[in-house]
Amino acid sequence: MPAPPPANGPMVNAELDEKTLQEVAQEVFRDDRWEVALRNLGRRLRPEQAKRLLQDGAKTYGFWQLPDDALDGLVSQLLNREEMMSPGLQQWADSMEKNVTAVVPQSIKAPKSEATEKSQKTETSQVGEPVVQPMKTFATSRFSVDLVTLDAATSGETGVNVSRFIQEEQLPKARTVAMKPLSGLPDWKGHLVSPNYFRMINGSLHLVVLLCSAGYALDLVTSKYPLAIPLFSWPIFFARLGGMATAIWSALLFLSMCRSVLTVLSRCCPRRGASFWFTFLDCHKDLHIQAGKALVFYSAVHIGGHVIGTVPGVLQKNVSELNQLLSCAQEDPPYVADWDLSFFHWPHCPLSEEDKPMNFTEALFLTMPGFTGFLLVVVLAGLFLTSLQKFRTERFEVFSKIHSLGIFLWPPLLFLHGSQGWVGIGIPLVIVVCGLPILLYTLTRLARLLRYYLNARTVRILRAVVRPGQEEPVDGALVQLELSRPKCLWQWKRNAGMYAFICMPEYAPLQWHPMTITSGNEDETVNFLIAGIGDWTQELARRCLSGKLPRLALDGPFTAPTQSALEKRVLVAVGAGVGVTPFISLLSTLVAELVSESKQHRLVKAHFYWMTRDPMEFVFAWQILRKWLRQDILQSKIFVHLYTTARDPKQNLSAFLFKEAVKRQCLVDRRHFRSSLAQWLEQQEVQTPGPQFPWAWAEGGNEDLIWVKCPSFDSEGMASSFRTITDRGSADRLQPEVEGDPCDERMVPIWFGRPNFKRDISSIGKARPDMNVHVYVCGNDDLVRGLQSICDSCAQEALARSRTRKGPLQKYVVHYERFG
């Protein structure tokens, strides 16, 4: 490898060829050292080639459009030139100087601490790079707002109290009082709110079903049929208990699928103070799964009781003894309702010697209870096996068809199974227990059928935007659909985060897939963001890419947990990947409401976290993000945190140079930011921090970030990454493009890595100690469990703080998205 020129030699004007770059890469990755790259490239690269290298590296992390001014600082790092502040941070610093909203009196200005002075000093690392020491002064940014400075000029302002960025011991004590309780939210009583009410609901349902079934079985075998235990022994008790429990869980199974009914009930519930009931309505998918598992368990109990007690008793006892017990053979049976179901009796009742089963096989296949019981077990086994996660993911078509068949067969088989009435109440339990839920489910399916036919001509895809997958066009593709709103049986008003079922009749007429609606109240279209992770979604992407938009049918909209977020005062929304879809709808709705009724709206603070491996996904929310950038009132109440979790490519020189340049530039920016923040705190008390504000740094974090402008699908450098297909003749029905505005030049930070939720949620809660913090999450199970654990820890800290301060106890509640 040729020796590099001296450190203060002339700049080499010729561009380095590919071979030289490969040699440099080998040298760099041998030791994985930044100084090697600087020594070999720093004074040999031309600025244009350095910029191209950094752009190529940015693309490996998903940044396809970085403005030139954002790259200037990175180029300076790579060429070892004079350091400069990033343009996004410069925008924030400039806005802070121009838009001072309130000045703190001299007597209550925040003093500089020794920690502030020391934090602005740097030391030299082993590789000669400036390293900024963590700032302890700002690590408690939201921790000290249980005290609020009294100032008539600023008491009504919106924004961020800068006292939250000062340690409590530095706050002036003569002019401070405790905050008045601002939260009127009634909530579940107790010192600690469970992360979710579902455990309580689940446990209560299991207990109620068990007690009801046990009471029914005990009354049956001791009061109505006293000869049952002498003939069949105690297993008959468990058989009847299992039978009743199976009927109840079957009813709950059908009730959990009555989405239209649950949606109507959710609209009838009061919005405030109804967290428990909203959880009950929202957890229909969890209830459906629990009902299926309980159905398997109690069916086994029912079968076991009959196999151990009933069948041996029928085979061993004579006909006269059996007829004394069987209700159908008695003149005055202990029936609740005497239905004549003799048409279904097999064998005929009263029993005769010829009809009495002689062995287990005859009892199983030559009697109505035995044969229908066998068929019910077959249906249940098929439903259980095809419902397993792996099978459902790989063979959704089979799962869908077997489920549809099972739902159709289960009620009539249950009816026939109980029609014999040997030891019963005169009417099959399925009629008494499951009749209403099955009727409601039937009405739900009829509503789907009506929507399908009544809206067949009005629902159409107006525009589709497709981001092809990295390896294959449809595998991992993202599709944003804008559909015309259905005219019939479609109610959409302040229903942020609701979901609908989508059917593609030309491909799979029986498949209906739940998708979250991303459009807000003000949008004229029904929008979806769909990931190509299965056969159906990949086929949708394939047809859109072909230029021929498919015909779709909609069923919904249905209730979802995000609806309740509109009534919360302090909320945190966390979306991972396409899990952000309900929160795009929520953000759109909040933006529209805050612009029109900012003074009357209940919202105090809302923090939106969006994590994704590919930053290009942020483009799908560009319209709503631009609206957010243009309204100061929105930036004082809504804060957006964008995170990319893209993995570092291996043995990629351009990616290595980009990531390392970002790290070094962030060291420079943190130093400038903390210096500017200290000056800002001295000058004013209340301020809107602006979209460029690096929250993690203000909290004492050292995460890396890069500032970008809010792009669009047709922006320079983005058009090649997205494919837009528009329906002919529908241009006038589409939402108009947002016109250009100087605010569009504002830059927003995108962070590398994952959020520090423990730090952020804890500080958000401490900033508003008299308000509950509601955390909404749509992501994988690990993310949900992690946030539940964090909120549990924060609630314990709030409990400890409540012993030393007055006011209501603060609670942390997690709501996780359930649909399907």
PEKA-V981632 format. One line per field, one symbol per residue. phi: phi as a letter, one per 20 degrees, with the letter a starting at -180 (. if undefined). A space follows every 10 residues. Layout:
phi=???
//
This chain:
phi=.ffffffdef feefffefff ffffffffff dlcffffffe dgddeegfff ffffffffff eneebdffff efffffffel effbffffff fffffffedf ebdfggfcff ffeffffffe ecceefenef cefgefgefd gdedefdcfe bffcfdfepd ffffecfffe ffefdccfff fdedefbffp fbefgbffgf ffffffffff ffffffffff eddfcfeffg edmfgfffff ffffffffff ffffffeeff fffffffeff fdmcffffff ffefffffff ffffffffff ffffffffdf fgfffeeeff ffffefffee fcfeeebeee dffefbffcf fdffeffdbf fffeddcfff ffffffffff ffffffefgf fffecfffgf ffffffffef fffffffeff mfcbdnbggf ffedgfgfff ffffffffff ffefdfeeeb febcdddfff ecgdfnfdcd dddfffedlc dcbldfnfcc edcdgfdbfe ecdfcfeefd fefedddccc eedbgfffff ffffffndff eccdcqecfb ffgfffdeec ccdccdmfff gfefffffff fffffebffe fffdbcdddc dbfcffffff dffffffffe cffffeddcd ddcddfeffe lcffffffff ffffffffff ffffffffff ffebdcbefn fefegfffen fcfebbecef ecfdffndff eccdcdffnd ffeeffffff bgffefdced eendfeffff fffffffcfe cfddddccaf ffffffffff ffffffffff fffdbeoffe cdcdcdfcbp
//
